[in-house]
């Protein structure tokens, strides 16, 4: 049901409130686990390189499904897909919270990533469908505000639950929130109808990419534990390559209906953005996961204070995301993308030269720089990617950017686990991760610097 052009009513505000709660459910849960990982490792008597899959499993499935989710929302109806996603998210949270084995928790996190992608895909369409076109800015602003608030509060809530209750409450709290969302959505959000689309949903492409990345990440896990190549890790890497080639062949055969259409793959500017996003994602995921680990294990912070320690990054990211939108037309996408990626690289390198005796005060500039640069970078990258494609592909282009962001984060965590495993001293391992990821992020600066064309760059 499309909103009419009249003054906004309570129905509109109720509908936006429902969607904002859903954003908090998906985004807040993701960041809440960063200070909880050490407690989970202790609970399951597992090493940290295995427990980081709590975030990795979510990121991997979310990243692969996010593009397909947009088409599923068109096929089955946005509200219907939204409610289904929230139900799966809640049930997975319940089972994961009760899990007595790590593999059960990881499976539930993968299902939560799947459900989160469906929810987010539906949210975007539902928000803009609820209001008249001239109020679209209000919808986008509220969703982004909810996203910024939830990602900032997530680590604090996760630290609080881990410190004073149990990490399992990070999952249990999702259940009543999901119930409220479903109740309000059924009562307050208008029903929509499914529409017929001409293109098929590329389920096989999504499956091939998922299996390829899973085999690669599992190989990284084995390498982190064995510290050397063996038969199993070699087989996993070969399998990853086989499925990746299969994915490539599938994309070529599907043409414009592929998960990543061929015409986008042939666009050097578009590719420079998405691969830059993939590389730059290492900065955010490295800080999100390893700063709490460093402060809990080395600086002996509580889980709550380790979550609070991330606030300079989270707050500056939210503030500069807003600023980036305001100055985009004046500065141009290329300048914002390049400066954002470069800033994250410098911020990570700042963190890498600190040591175990460094006071938290000296971490703040690096964390704030990473967050501010991420805030500048992300909106500009999405906007540039959308501007480079035909308007009929704009939603798809935005989805692909988000896919590469989460896949880049998942790959970074797998690679970083190997670095951490090679150091007996946690602090030394974490600082080396920051150093290596700073140079990886620097590549995310060089790609758009040399290859991005076709958008208002403001410098040549």
N, C-alpha and C positions, 0 to 999 in steps of 0.2 A: 504494500500500500504506500503510495507516494504521498508525502505531505503536500498540502496545498500552499498557496502563497500568503496565507493569512498570518496574523501574529502567532508567535509560538505559544503553545498551550502546555499545560502540565504534562500531557501525554508525551510531548517532545522531550521535556526535561527528564521525565521518568525513563524514557527510552535511552537517553544518553547516559543516565546514571547507571543503568543496567550494563551498558557496554563498558563504562569506566570501571565498574567492579570486575568485569571479565578481564580487562587489561591488567588490573591488579592481581587477579588470580594467576594469569599466565606469566607475566613479567616478574612479579614479586617472588613467585616460587622459584624461578630460575636463579635469581641472584641470591636468594636466601640460603642456598646450600653452600655458598663459598666459605663462610666461617664454620659450617657444620661438618665439613669433610674430615677433619682430624678426629672428631667424636665418633663419626661413622666408622672410620678405620679402627679405632679402639674397640668399638662395639663388636665388630665382626672379626677382630684379630687379623686384620688384613693390612697390607702395605699401601702407601698413598698412591702408588702408580696404578693400583687396581681400583681404588675407591674413586679416583677422579672420573671414572666412567659414570658415576652418578650424574655428573654434568655432561659428559661426553655422549652418553646414550640419548639424553634429551636433545642435545644440539644436533646430533646426526639425523635423527628421525624428523625433527622439526625442520631442519634445513632442506631435506629431500622432499618433504610433503608440502611445504609452503606454496610451491608453484602449482602443484596439482590441486591443492585445496581451493584455490580460486575458481577453478573449473568445476570442482565438485559442488561448490556453493551455487553455481549457476544451474547445474543439473538437478540438484535435489532441493534447492531453496535455501536461502541464507539462514533464516531463523531455525529451520529444521536441522541444518548442519551444525549451527551454533549450539543448540540444545544437546544434540548427540555428542558433540565434542566435550561439553561441560560434564555430561554424565560419565563419559569414559575417563575424563580427567579426575573426577571425584572417586570413582571406583578404583582406579589405579592408585590414587593417593591412599585410600583405605588399605588396600592389600599391601602396598609398599610400606606403609607405616607399621603394619603388623608383621612384616617379613622377618624371618629368623635366619635366612640365608642371603648372602650378598647377591647371588644370581637372581633371586626373586625381586629384590629391590631394583636391580639394574633393568630387568625386564619391565617392571612397572614404570621406571623412568623413561624407557623407550616409548611405552604406550602413552605416557604423559606428553612426550614430545610430539607424537602423532596427533593427540587430541589438541594440544596447544596450537599446532599449525592450522588445524581445522577451525579452531575458535578465532584465531587472528585473521585468517582469510575471510571469515564471515563478518567479523567486527568492522573491517574497513568498508565493505559494501553496505552493511546495515547502518553505519553511522551517516554515510552520505545519502542513503536512500530515505532516511528518516526525515531529513530537513529539506526545505526548498533550496534550489541551487544557490540563491543569493545568500544563504546562511551556511554554506558549506565550510567556510572558514571557522565558524563556531564549532562545528563537529570535529574538524581536524585539530583545532586548538585544544579542545577538551580531551580528546584521545591522547594527544602528545603530552598534555599535562599529567594525565593519569599514568602514562608510561614513565615519565620522569620521576614522579612521586613514588611509584611502586618499585622501580629499580633502585632508588635511593633508600627506601625503607626496608627492602628485602634483606640485605646483609645484617641490619640491626635486629630485625625480627628473628632471623635465623640464628644469630649469636645469642639472643635472649633465650630462645627455646632450648638451645644446646647447653647453655650455662645453667639455667634455673629449672628446666623441666627435662626434656630429652629432645634430641634431634628429630625424633619421630613426630613431634608436634608441628614441625615444618610441613609435614604431609597432612596430619590430622586436621589442621586449621583450614585446609582447602575444602573439607567436606561441608561444614555449615555454610561457608561462603558460596560454594557451588549450589547448595539448596536454595539459598536466597536468590541467586542469579536466575536459576530456572523458574522459581516461583514468580519473580517480577517480570521475567521475559514473557512468560505465558499470560500474565495478567496485563502488562503495561506496554509491551512492544507489539505493534501491529503485524499480523501475519503477512508473509509475502508468498509469491508463487514461483515455482520452478519455471525456468525458461528452456526452450530447446536451443541447443548450440550445434553448429554444423560440424565442429571438430571433435574427435574422440579424445577421451582422457588418456594420456600416455602412461597407463599403469605399469606396463612392462619396462619402459624407460626408467621410471622411478625405482622399480625393483632392482634393475641391473646396476644403477648408480649406487643404491643403498648397499647391495651386497659387495660391490667393488670397494667402497669406502670402509665397510665393516671389516673385510678381510685385511685391508691395509692397516687399519687401526689395531686390529688384533695382532698383526705381525709386529707392530711397534710395542705392544704390550709384552709379547714374548721376548723381543729383543731387550726390553728394559729389565726383564727378570733374568735372562740367561747371559746378557752382556756379550753375546756373540751370535752369528748366524748359525742356524741349525736346519735340519730337514723340514721341520714343521713351519718355521718362519719363512723359509724359502718357498715352500708350497703355498703359503698364504699370500706372499707377495706375487707369485706367478698367477694365482687365482684372481687376485685383485686386478692385475693387468688384463687377464682374459675377459673378465666382466666389464672392465672399462672399455676395451675394444668393442665388446658386444654392445655397450651403451652407445658408443660412437656410431656404429653401424645402424643401430636402431634409430638414432636421431636423424641420420641421413635419409633413411627410408621413410620416416614419418613427415619429413619436410616441415611445413608451417604448423603442423599439429604436434610436433615433437615437444618434449619437456623444455628443451632449449632450441628454438627454431634455427634452421641452418642460416637464414638471412642475418640473424643476430651474431652467430658464430663468425660469419665472414666480415663483420664490421669491426675493424681494428680499434676504433675509438670505444665502442661498447665493451669489447673484450678488455681493453686497458682498464676500464672502470671496475668490471667485475673481478678481475684478477687482483687489482689493487685492493678491493674490498676484502678478498680472500686473505691477502697477505697482511693487511692492516688489522684484521680481526685478531691476530696473534697478540697485539698490544693489550687490547681490552681483556681477553681471556686470561692472559698471563697475570695481569694485575689482579683480576677478579679472584683467581684461584690461589695464587702463590703469595700475595701480600698477607691474607689471613693466616696461611700456613706459617709464614715467616714469623709473624708476631705471636702466634700461639706457641709454636715449638721453640723458637729461639729467644724472643723477647718476653716470653712467659705472660702474655696478655690473656685475659679471659676471652671466651668465644664472643661475648657481647662487645668487648672493647675492640676486638679484631674486626668485627663488623662495622663498628663506628669508625675505625681507621680508614675505611674506604670512602667515607663521606666526601673528602676533598675532590675525589675523582667523580663521584656520582653527582654532586651538586654542581660542579663546574661544567659537567657534560650537559646537564639540563639547561643551565643558563645560556651556554654558548650555542646550544641547538636553536634556541629562540633567536639569538643574535645572528646566527648564520642565515636564517630565513630573511631577516630584515636587510642584511647587506648583500644578499645574493645578486640582486640586479645591478648593484654598483660595482661589485668586485668581480663577478663572473665565476662560473662553476670551477673552471680549471685552477684558478688561483686559490680558491677555498679548499679544493680537494688536495692540492699539492701542499699547501701550508699546513693543513690538518694532519696529513700523513707525516710530514717532516716533524711537526711538533710532537706527535706521539713517539716517533723514533728518538727524539732528543729527550723526552720525558722518561722513556724506558732506560736510556743510557744513563741518565742522572741516577735512577734507582740502582743501576748495576754497579756503580762505583761506591756505594755506601757499604757499611760493614756492620758486624754484630754489635759493636759498641755505639753505633750512631743513634742519636736521639730521634724520636718520632718527628720532631719539628723539621728535621732535614728531609724527611720523606714527603712532607706536604707539597713543596714546589713541584717535585716530579709527578706526584699523583694528580695535582691540580692541572699540570700541563698536559698530561695524558687525557684527562677528562675534558678539558677545554678544547683540545685539538680534536678529540673524537666528536664533540658537539659541533664543531665547525665542519668536520669532514662528512659525517653521515648524511645530513640533509642535502648537502651539495652533491654527493655521489648519487643518491637516489634521483634527485631532480635532473642531473645531467643524463643519467641512463634513460630516464623517461623521455627527455627532450630529444634524444638521438634516434628514437624509433617512431614508427607510424603511430598516430593517436590510437588506432585500434589495438595496438600492442602495449599500451602504456602500463596497464595493470600487470601484464605478464612481465614486462621489463622490471618493474618494481619488485615483483615476487622473486625474480632471478637474482637481483641484488641481495635481497634478504637471504636467499638460499646460499649464496656464496659466502655471506658473512658467517652464518652458522656452521657451514662446512669448513670454512677456514679456521674457525675456533676449535672445532672438533679435531681437525688435523694438527693444529698447533698443540693442543693438549696431549695428543698421542706422541708427537715429536718431543715435547718438553719432558714427558715422563721418562724418556730414554736419558736425557741430560741429567735429570734429577737422580736417576738410579745409578749413574756412574760416579756420584759423589757420596762419600760416607757422611760428610758434613752437610746438613740440610741447608744452612745459610749459604755456603759456597755454591751448592747446586742451584739455589734460587737466584742468586746474583748472576750466575753464568746463564741461566735461562733468560733473565732480563737483557743481558748483553747480546746474546744470539738473536733474540726476538727484536731487539732494537735495529739490527742490520736487516732482518727480514722485513720489518716495517719500512725501512728505508727503500727497499725495492718497491714497496707499495707507493712510495713518493715518485720514484723514477719512471714507472710505467705511464701514468697519466701525464707526467711532465713531457715525455717524448712522443707519446702516441695519441693523446686525447685531442681530437679536432672536431669541428662541427658544432661546438657550443661556444657561447660568448666567453672567451678565455680572459680577456683584459690584458694579457701579455702574450708574446709570441716567442 
